[in-house]
Amino acid sequence: MKILESVFNLIFPEKYNCFICGEKASFGLCRGCASNLPKIYGKTCKICGKKVSDEEELCINCKSNKIYFDGCAVSCVYKENAEKLIYLLKYQNQKVLAKPMAELMAGEIFKKGWKVDFVTFIPLHPERLKERGYNQSELLALYIGEFLGLKVSALLRRVKNTGSQTLLKAGERYENVREAFKVIGDVKGRSILLVDDILTTGATLNEASRVLKENGASFVYGAVFASGLIEKMY
């Protein structure tokens, strides 16, 4: 009986109500709500995606500081329903949302035309992983690899339990994640796609990219579902 039930679930996957509008939707996000997530308009920094003027190629931060990642694919702005989806995936155990969110991310990555050898993800510290039970960035990376036909590999280990960065200022975030990661795979000469759920200041993505580059990675590209940098003009 259980075998028949499993086969049935494969053929007719469980339906969920859309977490935004409440309508029936596979994997918790309907197409209408996905297309209405806060979009990115206007010119953005070619590295981090922050809003810039028409005359600029890079934002002030990317001009003034050492940025180790070579670009970042962003699906939407971190506000309104995008913020809600990340909260549900990250803190409310709604792992079902990883698939539609990753599908949107994969679309933006595909547009970039990057040549990528491996997809990896920002790791959680073992203590945090034990508390949460899963790493939302890893789930996103696994689906992105599936959508784009790319190999997914855990290339980083978090050796410093940095805690939440939510209440920290930009400078404090950079200091908080310093020396937080170690490389655990062979990245020499490789092009890496580094996945995370959100880009807030870029501190975590930049530190992880630094470690990958210093261990021989040729290129590191970021991919996030949402960015809080988009609307910040400097």
C-alpha atoms as one frame of an Amber mdcrd trajectory, in Angstrom:
protein
   0.000   0.000   0.000   2.834   2.395   0.876   4.535   1.645  -2.456   1.332
   2.540  -4.343   1.041   5.728  -2.300   4.639   6.692  -3.148   4.043   6.102
  -6.867   0.876   8.189  -6.709   2.772  11.057  -5.051   5.401  10.959  -7.795
   2.784  11.174 -10.543   0.544  13.650  -8.734   2.801  15.750  -6.475   1.253
  17.310  -3.411  -0.305  20.719  -3.993   0.200  23.621  -1.647  -1.595  26.893
  -1.273   0.504  29.834  -2.439   2.030  31.402   0.662   1.334  34.853  -0.762
  -2.171  34.812  -2.273  -3.582  31.545  -0.892  -4.451  30.032  -4.249  -3.515
  26.445  -5.088   0.084  26.263  -6.281   2.734  23.593  -6.621   5.562  24.152
  -4.137   3.873  27.080  -2.379   4.332  29.884  -4.909   1.987  30.513  -7.835
   3.202  31.911 -11.156   1.279  35.137 -10.710   2.839  35.970  -7.367   6.278
  34.923  -8.606   6.014  37.363 -11.514   4.842  40.149  -9.169   7.788  40.012
  -6.779   9.540  43.413  -6.397  11.522  43.854  -9.581  14.870  45.472 -10.260
  14.673  48.611 -12.367  17.309  51.001 -13.636  21.054  50.719 -13.775  22.894
  48.700 -11.160  26.521  48.112 -10.205  27.969  45.438 -12.467  29.524  43.650
  -9.486  27.123  43.788  -6.530  23.884  44.949  -8.157  23.466  48.091  -6.049
  21.635  50.995  -7.699  23.950  53.441  -9.493  23.490  56.513 -11.642  23.454
  56.268 -15.435  27.053  57.514 -15.589  28.485  54.882 -13.239  29.527  51.282
 -13.786  30.387  50.522 -10.156  28.933  51.678  -6.853  31.118  53.578  -4.394
  31.614  50.469  -2.227  32.870  48.353  -5.132  35.113  51.196  -6.302  36.584
  51.848  -2.875  36.976  48.362  -1.397  38.431  45.026  -2.398  35.540  42.986
  -3.746  36.383  39.347  -4.352  33.293  38.149  -6.206  33.094  38.898  -9.915
  29.368  39.565 -10.217  26.071  38.744  -8.572  22.795  37.476 -10.037  19.811
  38.857  -8.131  16.202  37.770  -8.633  14.330  40.522  -6.783  14.496  43.344
  -4.263  14.450  42.392  -0.582  11.124  43.889   0.431   7.420  43.037   0.552
   6.688  39.468  -0.584  10.328  38.651  -1.338  11.135  39.319   2.303   8.203
  37.138   3.353   9.360  34.196   1.227  12.887  34.313   2.649  11.509  34.453
   6.191   9.261  31.439   5.563  12.058  29.412   3.965  14.702  30.376   6.501
  12.853  30.447   9.808   9.488  28.719   9.352  10.673  25.378   7.936   8.905
  25.961   4.607  11.543  24.107   2.612   9.025  23.584  -0.189   9.659  27.199
  -1.256  13.278  26.466  -2.155  12.294  25.034  -5.539  10.306  27.983  -6.983
  12.770  30.477  -5.485  15.700  28.596  -7.030  13.886  28.507 -10.366  13.730
  32.310 -10.370  17.400  32.472  -9.400  18.378  30.041 -12.145  16.690  32.280
 -14.695  18.800  35.264 -13.638  21.992  33.193 -13.577  21.287  31.894 -17.081
  20.968  35.480 -18.362  24.487  36.252 -17.137  26.068  33.663 -19.420  28.713
  32.755 -16.858  30.777  29.612 -17.401  30.605  27.715 -14.117  32.393  24.551
 -12.983  30.687  24.104  -9.617  27.733  25.442  -7.680  28.369  25.818  -3.968
  26.678  27.636  -1.095  27.278  29.657   2.041  27.519  27.053   4.833  25.992
  27.283   8.272  28.055  26.644  11.375  27.405  23.075  12.661  25.690  24.436
  15.784  23.345  26.610  13.722  22.684  23.749  11.296  21.772  21.481  14.203
  19.329  24.087  15.534  17.639  24.781  12.177  17.887  21.287  10.745  18.733
  22.430   7.235  20.648  25.089   5.317  18.331  27.156   3.119  21.237  28.232
   0.892  22.177  24.603   0.280  18.589  23.789  -0.718  18.592  26.685  -3.187
  21.958  25.574  -4.593  20.774  21.995  -5.103  17.759  23.106  -7.100  19.808
  25.628  -9.097  22.196  22.829 -10.029  19.226  20.732 -11.107  17.694  23.508
 -13.208  20.953  24.475 -14.918  22.539  21.042 -15.162  25.511  22.028 -12.995
  27.394  20.009 -10.385  26.742  21.061  -6.785  29.513  20.573  -4.248  30.102
  21.683  -0.649  33.335  23.628  -1.038  33.246  25.686   2.156  33.081  24.954
   5.864  32.045  27.519   8.460  34.604  27.449  11.258  33.402  30.489  13.158
  29.934  30.701  14.670  29.207  34.288  13.734  25.606  34.311  14.923  22.977
  36.443  13.265  24.128  39.507  11.339  20.664  41.066  11.337  21.271  43.781
  13.931  24.862  44.582  12.934  25.956  47.602  10.927  27.849  47.174   7.651
  31.341  47.522   9.146  30.456  45.205  12.012  29.178  42.586   9.565  32.476
  42.527   7.684  34.393  42.103  10.933  31.947  39.476  12.197  32.496  37.146
   9.221  36.256  37.636   8.938  38.029  34.242   8.865  34.660  32.486   9.175
  35.184  30.076   6.252  37.627  27.390   5.169  37.821  25.725   1.758  37.240
  21.954   1.858  37.451  21.124  -1.854  39.760  21.626  -4.807  38.880  24.985
  -6.374  42.158  25.762  -8.129  41.518  27.202 -11.581  37.759  26.716 -11.176
  34.833  29.030 -11.790  32.475  28.886  -8.808  28.849  29.935  -8.410  28.285
  30.825  -4.745  24.655  30.727  -3.592  23.013  32.508  -0.664  19.458  33.571
   0.100  19.982  37.310   0.582  22.573  40.010  -0.022  22.385  42.662   2.687
  25.778  44.373   2.813  27.731  41.806   0.805  29.989  40.991   3.759  29.305
  37.245   3.883  29.472  36.762   0.125  32.689  38.781  -0.086  34.456  36.911
   2.726  33.514  33.507   1.310  34.662  34.658  -2.138  37.967  35.866  -0.674
  38.692  32.441   0.761  37.817  30.716  -2.517  39.996  33.119  -4.524  42.937
  32.788  -2.128  42.714  29.015  -2.553  43.001  29.309  -6.304  39.501  29.837
  -7.696  39.670  31.765 -10.973  36.201  33.301 -10.762  33.548  33.493  -8.059
  30.049  34.604  -8.995  27.335  35.218  -6.452  23.674  34.303  -6.759  21.041
  35.464  -4.283  17.272  35.366  -4.272  16.919  38.941  -3.036  19.133  41.936
  -2.377  18.701  44.742   0.106  21.356  46.726  -1.750  19.330  47.381  -4.887
  17.569  50.545  -3.797  20.416  52.063  -1.800  22.016  54.972  -3.622  25.409
  56.222  -2.429
